[in-house]
Amino acid sequence: MAKRANGEGSITRRKDGLYHGRVYVTTTSGLPKRVSVYGKTREEVLEKITALRAQDNQGIPTPDTNVKMTEYLMYWLAAVVKVNRRPKTYQGYESVVRVHLVPGLGTKKLRTLRAADVRTWLARVASTCQCCKNGWDKARAKPECCAMGECCDSRLSRRMVQSIHAVLRNALESAVREELILRNVAKLVQVPTPEYGTGKGLTVPQARLLLRTAAADRLHALYVLALAMGLRRGELLGLHWAAVDLDRGTLIVSSNLQRVDGVLQLGPTKTASSLRTLPLPPVVTAALREHQERQAQERVAAGERWKDTGLVFTSRVGTAIEPDNLRRSWCPLRDRLGLTLRFHDLRHTCVTLLLDLGVPPHIVRQIAGHSDIGVTMKVYAHASLDEQRKALGSLSDSLS
């Protein structure tokens, strides 16, 4: 029998009947290493050895790490996400890793993680009652559901399951780029498409009634901006007077106020597309001029207590408004009108009404600052019953 060449590999049969193959390849550390493969038949092992050698000949290194998912995810959060992503994004990723990924996949090895592992784990995440898992009912003074043996079946939404899957997919894609693994197994796993809800929104008469009712509110201009221009809550509360030109009638959306890790921070907009310059409609210009006068009066009344932050919408002493505290103004106003919608639904109202008025979707996308026109069309472009009746009526007229 001819002698095998160096690095050609060898195949032996173990006592348990499995075949064991060994071959030298270049690893991600840059050093040659003898790796092992296993199979039920000699042909199966030979095929794996041949694939490893072909990969090595193409200059593709073989991962040589035995790091577990917990260790890799901690490294990824610190070295990749925290450095390259916005603080709020890092906070969300860290929460998903800590609450879902580490408990579910933390003990798995990064190199040997399979699509089946991810699929099984995601199915378990989607079907688990969060009340039972986290002991919410048990922590109540008077348990009323899960702790009493009557599971409330409080499952994660499809949108949340998709987000969890996306975080894992991003983490594994980073491992692929660093040549720690050869492929991203999370991409092989499909998750249910989430249902995007846009809230109830307001009709034009309801929007007019809301603005008339809010006319005496010190944040009246904020509601006008939310309804007429569709700005997000953080964009409104992070808006500076320096970004507003009332004479030229323009507004630059360039900052976002958020609470991150317990600290109120003024950061960049949600996405690159959210950074935008918008023209001011007359109704908005008038509301902002009135608000500017009101703020000047509050500055005088506050005296030395006034903190000059340069923000358009502030507390009575000039400091930034806590995003969650906006409900102190919004909820009483909403309740007086008998509405149940969220503050964010004012943004939905703006986008939906623009589309109903026949404004081209690409213009609506620029106004709303959506990252992709697909968001505008998929989430917001749902025709009202009146629009559908008008469309079908036109078709009926053409057929008669």
Protein Blocks (a to p, Z undefined) as FASTA:
>chain_A
ZZddehkapadddfkopacdddddddfkopacddddddfbfklmmmmmmmmmmmmmnopa
cdfbfbdfklmmmmmmmmmmmmmmcfklmmmmmmmmmmmmmmmmmmpcfklocfklmmmm
mmmmmmpcfklmnommmmpmbdcklmnopaghiacdfklmmmmmmmmmmmmmmmmmnopa
fbdfklmpccddddddebjbjafklmmmmmmmmmmpmklmmmmmmmmnopafklmmmpcf
klpcfknopacdfbdcddeehiacddddfblmlpccddddfklmmmmmmmmmmmmmmmmm
nmmmpccehpabdcfkopacdfklmmmmmmmmmmmnopabdfklmmmmmmmmmmmnopaf
klmmmmnopabfklmmmmmmcccfklmmmmmmmmmmmmZZ
